[in-house]
Amino acid sequence: MERITITKKATEVLEILKEKHGTLIFHQSGGCCDGSAPMIFEKEDMYLDESDVLLGTLNDVNFYMNRDQFEYWKHTHLTVDITEGRGASFSLEIPLGLRFFIHSRLLSAEEETFFNSKQMH
């Protein structure tokens, strides 16, 4: 089971960014700028520590979320998507006139049991 997935359209943009920038990382902090929008950075430009939770890997790109933010989202399945528009962040897709965003749905009872057993919290 996966906690996070990505749409085909967002995957296409992700592949363009990987080709241009190399190894990447998604992070969703819930902080300033675009609030809780997922942002993508070159891996070496993002500092991770024990307050970050690995939710999954999307096309060889790890997706992390700040632990405090994860507490709000832990009962949901997330899908990364892309839309036209400029976010207010330093995320790599912004110069393309695009921004990543999240669709969410509540986990099924089966998913909830599975993820609770994985000790992500």
C-alpha atoms as one frame of an Amber mdcrd trajectory, in Angstrom:
protein
   0.000   0.000   0.000   1.119   3.505  -0.751   0.409   6.588   1.339   1.216
   8.923  -1.542   0.895   8.763  -5.345   1.354  11.156  -8.269  -0.786  11.910
 -11.312   0.436  11.284 -14.853   0.469  15.022 -15.591   2.538  15.752 -12.466
   4.878  12.865 -13.362   5.570  14.467 -16.730   6.608  17.717 -15.029   8.630
  15.792 -12.448  10.590  14.047 -15.218  11.363  17.408 -16.877  12.639  18.742
 -13.549  14.734  15.629 -12.895  16.357  15.959 -16.324  17.158  19.630 -15.725
  18.150  19.544 -12.034  19.297  16.001 -11.253  18.425  14.310  -7.962  15.361
  15.899  -6.368  13.351  15.799  -3.163   9.727  16.720  -2.376   9.003  18.379
   0.961   5.774  19.610   2.501   6.352  21.661   5.624   3.120  23.483   6.334
   5.150  26.634   6.874   5.387  29.951   5.071   4.989  30.816   1.394   2.477
  28.377  -0.118   1.516  26.968   3.273   1.133  23.225   2.981   1.832  22.946
  -0.748   4.391  20.311  -1.753   7.643  21.822  -2.935  10.424  20.208  -4.926
  14.105  21.031  -4.549  17.479  19.733  -5.624  18.321  17.120  -3.001  21.417
  18.903  -1.714  19.424  22.134  -1.243  17.054  20.599   1.331  18.097  19.989
   4.923  16.222  17.106   6.546  16.281  16.139  10.212  14.393  13.962  12.693
  11.326  16.196  12.341  10.775  14.988   8.743   8.775  11.857   7.857   9.339
   9.931   4.603   5.870   9.301   3.144   7.013   7.494   0.033   8.906   7.696
  -3.234   7.413   9.096  -6.436   9.361   8.167  -9.573  12.635   7.912  -7.615
  11.970  11.170  -5.736  11.486  10.878  -1.976   8.525  12.777  -0.519   8.967
  14.083   3.029   6.609  15.930   5.307   7.350  17.752   8.534   6.242  15.596
  11.492   3.926  18.325  12.846   2.238  18.639   9.451   2.030  14.833   9.198
  -0.052  14.763  12.391  -2.797  16.618  10.461  -2.491  14.424   7.352  -1.802
  10.975   8.851  -5.344   9.722   8.228  -5.252  10.595   4.520  -3.943   9.235
   1.243  -2.258  11.981  -0.777  -1.980  12.428  -4.534   0.481  14.968  -5.939
  -0.900  16.866  -8.923   0.144  19.900 -10.973  -1.754  22.979 -12.101  -1.087
  26.215 -13.941  -0.275  29.178 -11.770   2.575  30.558  -9.775   2.996  29.517
  -6.202   4.775  31.765  -3.726   7.709  29.459  -3.053  11.187  28.489  -4.200
   9.946  25.189  -5.642  11.576  24.242  -8.961   8.346  24.074 -10.976   7.458
  27.738 -10.319   9.536  29.165 -13.248   7.515  26.886 -15.567   4.320  28.737
 -14.584   3.136  25.638 -12.717   2.751  24.518  -9.133   2.349  21.183  -7.408
  -0.631  20.649  -5.101  -2.219  17.814  -3.117  -5.501  15.929  -3.487  -6.379
  13.994  -0.357  -8.878  11.373   0.740  -9.394   9.591   4.021  -7.625   6.267
   4.364  -9.789   3.157   4.201 -10.004   1.064   7.379  -7.608  -1.433   5.783
  -5.093   1.295   4.878  -5.367   2.860   8.345  -4.562  -0.487  10.003  -1.656
  -1.085   7.617  -0.052   2.331   8.127  -0.588   2.307  11.880   1.409  -0.925
  12.000   4.321   0.782  10.163   5.035   3.214  13.044   5.254   6.376  10.912
   4.103   8.505  13.806
